[in-house]
Amino acid sequence: MGREQSMVDIIGVRDLNLYYGQHHALMGINMDIEEHSITAFIGPSGCGKSTFLRTLNRMNDRIPHVRISGSVKVAGKDIYASDVDVETLRKEIGMVFQQPNPFPKSIYDNIAFGPRLHGVTDRHRLDEIVEGSLKAAALWDEVKDVLKKPATGLSGGQQQRLCIARALAVQPRILLMDEPTSALDPISTAKIEELLEQLKETYTIVIVTHNMQQAARISDKTAFFLNGELIEYDATPVIFQNPGDKRTEDYITGRFG
């Protein structure tokens, strides 16, 4: 899909507040995220960026004593509405975590796991999905002859691309990534950054990163969080070259963090 369609907002967040018990972790967040773009969330540890990322596919539902107010809409639908099926939602909005987490299964069965869960049983169709997903994650050529081997035997960088392929296998619209390269070496990191540039033609990507250079290199827009607040959200060149808030400038220039 071409960049001419990139100005359509796929995610709309309005006045979002999140509490862990009495702790007010996210305060009045408003944000629109464009389709077929890479949006980076930056900020110091504990600022709320990963918590906010997890609100976008209701991963915080799993945490006791969490309360949320406001709205999160994906393609115009409030994902916190009572009639939303959370399993279906997480098929639409996949997630890749900081540490690669392959299942203790073969490479093939890792990728086929999601499609099987959602009712795909035809072996030929599963073969197509596995190959297509591994190709999309730039891993096929490295593993096509060892699909029956344990995924845990792959290198760290390969495991993370496997996890990306596993998320893509259920055909999501959005891919959430929580520091997906922080545990990887520079070469593996570069491969995943290059991959994300390709994937945004088909998917919408939201990434949490502590790596300022990474955010500047790959994202279209950047959001800076501090103490549970969204301080500034703009085109990435603006955030890094001409931020509108002194706190943003102080953070990206290393005055705190």
C-alpha positions as a Markdown table, in Angstrom:
| # | Residue | x | y | z |
|---|---|---|---|---|
| 1 | Met | 0.0 | 0.0 | 0.0 |
| 2 | Gly | 1.5 | 3.4 | -1.0 |
| 3 | Arg | 2.3 | 6.3 | 1.3 |
| 4 | Glu | -0.5 | 8.3 | -0.3 |
| 5 | Gln | -2.8 | 6.5 | 2.1 |
| 6 | Ser | -0.7 | 7.1 | 5.2 |
| 7 | Met | -2.6 | 10.1 | 6.5 |
| 8 | Val | -5.6 | 8.0 | 7.6 |
| 9 | Asp | -5.7 | 7.6 | 11.4 |
| 10 | Ile | -6.2 | 4.0 | 12.5 |
| 11 | Ile | -5.9 | 4.6 | 16.3 |
| 12 | Gly | -7.6 | 7.4 | 18.2 |
| 13 | Val | -7.1 | 7.9 | 22.0 |
| 14 | Arg | -9.1 | 10.4 | 23.9 |
| 15 | Asp | -8.6 | 11.5 | 27.5 |
| 16 | Leu | -7.1 | 8.2 | 28.6 |
| 17 | Asn | -6.4 | 7.7 | 32.2 |
| 18 | Leu | -5.1 | 4.5 | 33.8 |
| 19 | Tyr | -4.7 | 3.7 | 37.5 |
| 20 | Tyr | -2.8 | 0.8 | 39.2 |
| 21 | Gly | -4.9 | 0.8 | 42.4 |
| 22 | Gln | -4.4 | 4.4 | 43.7 |
| 23 | His | -1.4 | 5.1 | 41.4 |
| 24 | His | -2.4 | 7.4 | 38.5 |
| 25 | Ala | -0.1 | 5.9 | 35.8 |
| 26 | Leu | -1.5 | 7.6 | 32.7 |
| 27 | Met | -3.0 | 11.1 | 32.8 |
| 28 | Gly | -5.4 | 12.4 | 30.1 |
| 29 | Ile | -3.6 | 11.0 | 27.1 |
| 30 | Asn | -4.9 | 12.2 | 23.6 |
| 31 | Met | -3.3 | 10.8 | 20.5 |
| 32 | Asp | -4.1 | 9.9 | 16.9 |
| 33 | Ile | -1.8 | 7.3 | 15.1 |
| 34 | Glu | -1.7 | 7.2 | 11.3 |
| 35 | Glu | -2.1 | 4.0 | 9.4 |
| 36 | His | 1.0 | 2.6 | 7.6 |
| 37 | Ser | 3.4 | 4.5 | 9.8 |
| 38 | Ile | 5.9 | 3.9 | 12.5 |
| 39 | Thr | 5.2 | 5.7 | 15.7 |
| 40 | Ala | 7.9 | 5.7 | 18.4 |
| 41 | Phe | 7.2 | 6.2 | 22.2 |
| 42 | Ile | 10.2 | 7.6 | 24.1 |
| 43 | Gly | 10.8 | 8.7 | 27.7 |
| 44 | Pro | 12.6 | 7.6 | 30.8 |
| 45 | Ser | 11.9 | 4.4 | 32.6 |
| 46 | Gly | 8.6 | 4.4 | 34.4 |
| 47 | Cys | 7.2 | 7.3 | 32.4 |
| 48 | Gly | 4.2 | 5.3 | 31.2 |
| 49 | Lys | 5.2 | 4.5 | 27.6 |
| 50 | Ser | 5.0 | 0.7 | 27.9 |
| 51 | Thr | 1.8 | 1.0 | 29.9 |
| 52 | Phe | 0.2 | 3.1 | 27.2 |
| 53 | Leu | 1.4 | 0.7 | 24.5 |
| 54 | Arg | -0.3 | -2.1 | 26.4 |
| 55 | Thr | -3.6 | -0.2 | 26.5 |
| 56 | Leu | -3.8 | -0.4 | 22.7 |
| 57 | Asn | -4.6 | -4.1 | 22.8 |
| 58 | Arg | -5.8 | -4.5 | 26.3 |
| 59 | Met | -2.8 | -6.3 | 27.7 |
| 60 | Asn | -3.3 | -4.4 | 30.9 |
| 61 | Asp | -6.5 | -6.3 | 31.4 |
| 62 | Arg | -4.3 | -9.1 | 32.8 |
| 63 | Ile | -3.0 | -6.9 | 35.7 |
| 64 | Pro | -5.0 | -6.8 | 38.9 |
| 65 | His | -6.5 | -3.5 | 40.2 |
| 66 | Val | -6.2 | -1.7 | 36.9 |
| 67 | Arg | -8.8 | 1.0 | 36.1 |
| 68 | Ile | -9.1 | 2.8 | 32.8 |
| 69 | Ser | -11.2 | 5.8 | 31.7 |
| 70 | Gly | -11.4 | 7.6 | 28.4 |
| 71 | Ser | -11.6 | 5.9 | 25.0 |
| 72 | Val | -9.3 | 4.0 | 22.7 |
| 73 | Lys | -10.7 | 3.5 | 19.2 |
| 74 | Val | -9.1 | 1.3 | 16.5 |
| 75 | Ala | -10.6 | 1.8 | 13.0 |
| 76 | Gly | -13.4 | 3.8 | 14.7 |
| 77 | Lys | -14.3 | 1.0 | 17.2 |
| 78 | Asp | -13.9 | 1.5 | 21.0 |
| 79 | Ile | -11.8 | -1.5 | 22.0 |
| 80 | Tyr | -12.9 | -1.2 | 25.6 |
| 81 | Ala | -16.6 | -1.6 | 24.7 |
| 82 | Ser | -18.4 | -4.4 | 26.4 |
| 83 | Asp | -19.0 | -6.3 | 23.2 |
| 84 | Val | -15.4 | -6.5 | 22.1 |
| 85 | Asp | -13.9 | -10.0 | 21.9 |
| 86 | Val | -10.4 | -9.6 | 23.3 |
| 87 | Glu | -8.9 | -12.6 | 21.5 |
| 88 | Thr | -10.1 | -11.2 | 18.2 |
| 89 | Leu | -8.8 | -7.8 | 19.2 |
| 90 | Arg | -5.3 | -9.3 | 19.8 |
| 91 | Lys | -5.4 | -11.0 | 16.5 |
| 92 | Glu | -5.9 | -7.5 | 14.9 |
| 93 | Ile | -3.3 | -5.9 | 17.1 |
| 94 | Gly | -0.3 | -8.1 | 17.6 |
| 95 | Met | 2.5 | -7.6 | 20.1 |
| 96 | Val | 6.3 | -8.3 | 20.1 |
| 97 | Phe | 8.1 | -8.1 | 23.5 |
| 98 | Gln | 11.5 | -7.0 | 24.7 |
| 99 | Gln | 12.9 | -10.5 | 25.2 |
| 100 | Pro | 12.4 | -12.9 | 22.3 |
| 101 | Asn | 9.9 | -15.5 | 23.5 |
| 102 | Pro | 9.7 | -18.4 | 21.1 |
| 103 | Phe | 7.4 | -21.3 | 22.2 |
| 104 | Pro | 9.2 | -24.6 | 23.0 |
| 105 | Lys | 8.1 | -26.0 | 19.6 |
| 106 | Ser | 9.6 | -26.3 | 16.1 |
| 107 | Ile | 10.1 | -23.2 | 14.0 |
| 108 | Tyr | 7.1 | -24.3 | 11.8 |
| 109 | Asp | 4.8 | -24.9 | 14.8 |
| 110 | Asn | 5.6 | -21.5 | 16.3 |
| 111 | Ile | 4.4 | -19.7 | 13.2 |
| 112 | Ala | 1.4 | -22.1 | 12.7 |
| 113 | Phe | 0.3 | -21.8 | 16.3 |
| 114 | Gly | -1.9 | -18.7 | 15.9 |
| 115 | Pro | -3.6 | -19.7 | 12.6 |
| 116 | Arg | -4.4 | -23.1 | 14.1 |
| 117 | Leu | -5.8 | -21.4 | 17.2 |
| 118 | His | -8.1 | -19.4 | 14.9 |
| 119 | Gly | -9.3 | -22.4 | 13.0 |
| 120 | Val | -6.9 | -23.0 | 10.1 |
| 121 | Thr | -6.4 | -26.8 | 9.7 |
| 122 | Asp | -5.5 | -27.3 | 6.0 |
| 123 | Arg | -1.9 | -28.3 | 5.8 |
| 124 | His | -1.3 | -26.6 | 2.4 |
| 125 | Arg | -2.8 | -23.3 | 3.8 |
| 126 | Leu | -0.6 | -23.6 | 6.9 |
| 127 | Asp | 2.5 | -24.1 | 4.8 |
| 128 | Glu | 1.6 | -21.0 | 2.8 |
| 129 | Ile | 1.1 | -18.9 | 6.0 |
| 130 | Val | 4.4 | -20.2 | 7.5 |
| 131 | Glu | 6.4 | -19.4 | 4.4 |
| 132 | Gly | 4.7 | -16.0 | 3.8 |
| 133 | Ser | 5.1 | -14.9 | 7.4 |
| 134 | Leu | 8.8 | -16.0 | 7.6 |
| 135 | Lys | 9.5 | -14.2 | 4.3 |
| 136 | Ala | 7.7 | -11.1 | 5.6 |
| 137 | Ala | 10.0 | -11.2 | 8.7 |
| 138 | Ala | 13.1 | -11.7 | 6.5 |
| 139 | Leu | 13.8 | -15.0 | 8.1 |
| 140 | Trp | 12.7 | -17.6 | 5.5 |
| 141 | Asp | 16.1 | -18.0 | 3.7 |
| 142 | Glu | 17.8 | -18.7 | 7.0 |
| 143 | Val | 15.4 | -21.3 | 8.3 |
| 144 | Lys | 13.6 | -22.9 | 5.3 |
| 145 | Asp | 15.6 | -26.1 | 5.5 |
| 146 | Val | 15.3 | -26.4 | 9.3 |
| 147 | Leu | 11.6 | -25.7 | 9.9 |
| 148 | Lys | 11.2 | -28.9 | 12.1 |
| 149 | Lys | 14.1 | -27.9 | 14.4 |
| 150 | Pro | 13.4 | -26.2 | 17.8 |
| 151 | Ala | 12.9 | -22.4 | 17.6 |
| 152 | Thr | 14.9 | -22.1 | 20.8 |
| 153 | Gly | 18.0 | -23.1 | 18.9 |
| 154 | Leu | 17.9 | -19.9 | 16.8 |
| 155 | Ser | 20.1 | -16.9 | 17.6 |
| 156 | Gly | 18.6 | -14.0 | 19.6 |
| 157 | Gly | 18.1 | -11.9 | 16.5 |
| 158 | Gln | 16.6 | -14.8 | 14.6 |
| 159 | Gln | 14.3 | -15.5 | 17.5 |
| 160 | Gln | 13.0 | -12.0 | 17.6 |
| 161 | Arg | 12.3 | -12.1 | 13.8 |
| 162 | Leu | 10.5 | -15.4 | 14.4 |
| 163 | Cys | 8.3 | -13.7 | 17.0 |
| 164 | Ile | 7.6 | -11.0 | 14.5 |
| 165 | Ala | 6.7 | -13.7 | 11.9 |
| 166 | Arg | 4.5 | -15.4 | 14.5 |
| 167 | Ala | 2.6 | -12.1 | 15.1 |
| 168 | Leu | 2.2 | -11.6 | 11.4 |
| 169 | Ala | 0.8 | -15.1 | 10.8 |
| 170 | Val | -2.6 | -14.1 | 12.1 |
| 171 | Gln | -2.8 | -11.1 | 9.7 |
| 172 | Pro | -2.9 | -8.2 | 12.2 |
| 173 | Arg | -3.5 | -4.6 | 11.1 |
| 174 | Ile | -1.3 | -3.2 | 13.8 |
| 175 | Leu | 2.0 | -4.4 | 15.4 |
| 176 | Leu | 2.9 | -3.2 | 18.9 |
| 177 | Met | 6.6 | -3.6 | 19.8 |
| 178 | Asp | 7.9 | -3.1 | 23.3 |
| 179 | Glu | 11.7 | -2.4 | 23.0 |
| 180 | Pro | 12.1 | -5.2 | 20.5 |
| 181 | Thr | 15.8 | -4.7 | 19.9 |
| 182 | Ser | 17.1 | -3.8 | 23.3 |
| 183 | Ala | 18.3 | -7.4 | 23.9 |
| 184 | Leu | 20.0 | -7.7 | 20.5 |
| 185 | Asp | 23.4 | -6.9 | 19.0 |
| 186 | Pro | 23.8 | -4.0 | 16.6 |
| 187 | Ile | 23.7 | -6.2 | 13.5 |
| 188 | Ser | 20.5 | -7.9 | 14.5 |
| 189 | Thr | 19.1 | -4.5 | 15.5 |
| 190 | Ala | 19.8 | -3.1 | 12.1 |
| 191 | Lys | 18.1 | -6.1 | 10.4 |
| 192 | Ile | 14.9 | -5.5 | 12.4 |
| 193 | Glu | 15.0 | -1.8 | 11.8 |
| 194 | Glu | 15.3 | -2.4 | 8.0 |
| 195 | Leu | 12.4 | -5.0 | 8.3 |
| 196 | Leu | 10.1 | -2.5 | 10.1 |
| 197 | Glu | 10.6 | 0.0 | 7.3 |
| 198 | Gln | 9.3 | -2.6 | 4.9 |
| 199 | Leu | 6.5 | -3.8 | 7.1 |
| 200 | Lys | 4.9 | -0.4 | 7.5 |
| 201 | Glu | 3.8 | -0.6 | 3.9 |
| 202 | Thr | 1.4 | -3.3 | 5.0 |
| 203 | Tyr | 1.0 | -2.7 | 8.8 |
| 204 | Thr | 0.9 | 0.1 | 11.3 |
| 205 | Ile | 3.7 | -0.1 | 13.8 |
| 206 | Val | 4.0 | 1.4 | 17.3 |
| 207 | Ile | 7.3 | 0.9 | 19.0 |
| 208 | Val | 8.6 | 1.7 | 22.5 |
| 209 | Thr | 12.3 | 2.4 | 22.5 |
| 210 | His | 15.0 | 3.7 | 24.8 |
| 211 | Asn | 17.3 | 4.2 | 21.8 |
| 212 | Met | 17.0 | 7.8 | 20.7 |
| 213 | Gln | 18.9 | 7.1 | 17.5 |
| 214 | Gln | 16.5 | 4.3 | 16.7 |
| 215 | Ala | 13.5 | 6.5 | 17.1 |
| 216 | Ala | 15.1 | 9.2 | 14.9 |
| 217 | Arg | 16.1 | 6.7 | 12.2 |
| 218 | Ile | 12.9 | 4.7 | 11.7 |
| 219 | Ser | 9.8 | 6.5 | 13.0 |
| 220 | Asp | 7.5 | 8.9 | 11.3 |
| 221 | Lys | 6.2 | 10.4 | 14.5 |
| 222 | Thr | 7.5 | 10.4 | 18.0 |
| 223 | Ala | 5.7 | 10.7 | 21.3 |
| 224 | Phe | 7.6 | 11.8 | 24.5 |
| 225 | Phe | 6.2 | 10.6 | 27.8 |
| 226 | Leu | 7.1 | 11.8 | 31.3 |
| 227 | Asn | 5.6 | 10.9 | 34.6 |
| 228 | Gly | 2.5 | 9.4 | 33.0 |
| 229 | Glu | 1.8 | 12.4 | 30.8 |
| 230 | Leu | 2.2 | 12.8 | 27.0 |
| 231 | Ile | 4.5 | 15.9 | 26.9 |
| 232 | Glu | 4.9 | 16.2 | 23.1 |
| 233 | Tyr | 3.8 | 14.3 | 20.0 |
| 234 | Asp | 4.9 | 15.4 | 16.5 |
| 235 | Ala | 6.7 | 14.4 | 13.3 |
| 236 | Thr | 10.0 | 12.8 | 14.3 |
| 237 | Pro | 12.2 | 15.5 | 12.7 |
| 238 | Val | 10.4 | 18.2 | 14.7 |
| 239 | Ile | 10.8 | 16.3 | 18.0 |
| 240 | Phe | 14.5 | 15.8 | 17.5 |
| 241 | Gln | 15.5 | 19.0 | 15.8 |
| 242 | Asn | 13.0 | 21.6 | 17.1 |
| 243 | Pro | 11.0 | 20.3 | 20.1 |
| 244 | Gly | 8.3 | 22.6 | 21.4 |
| 245 | Asp | 8.7 | 21.7 | 25.1 |
| 246 | Lys | 11.9 | 22.2 | 27.1 |
| 247 | Arg | 11.4 | 18.9 | 28.9 |
| 248 | Thr | 11.5 | 17.1 | 25.5 |
| 249 | Glu | 14.7 | 18.9 | 24.6 |
| 250 | Asp | 16.3 | 18.1 | 28.0 |
| 251 | Tyr | 15.5 | 14.4 | 27.5 |
| 252 | Ile | 16.7 | 14.0 | 24.0 |
| 253 | Thr | 19.9 | 15.9 | 24.7 |
| 254 | Gly | 20.7 | 13.7 | 27.7 |
| 255 | Arg | 20.1 | 16.2 | 30.5 |
| 256 | Phe | 18.0 | 13.6 | 32.3 |
| 257 | Gly | 16.7 | 10.1 | 31.6 |
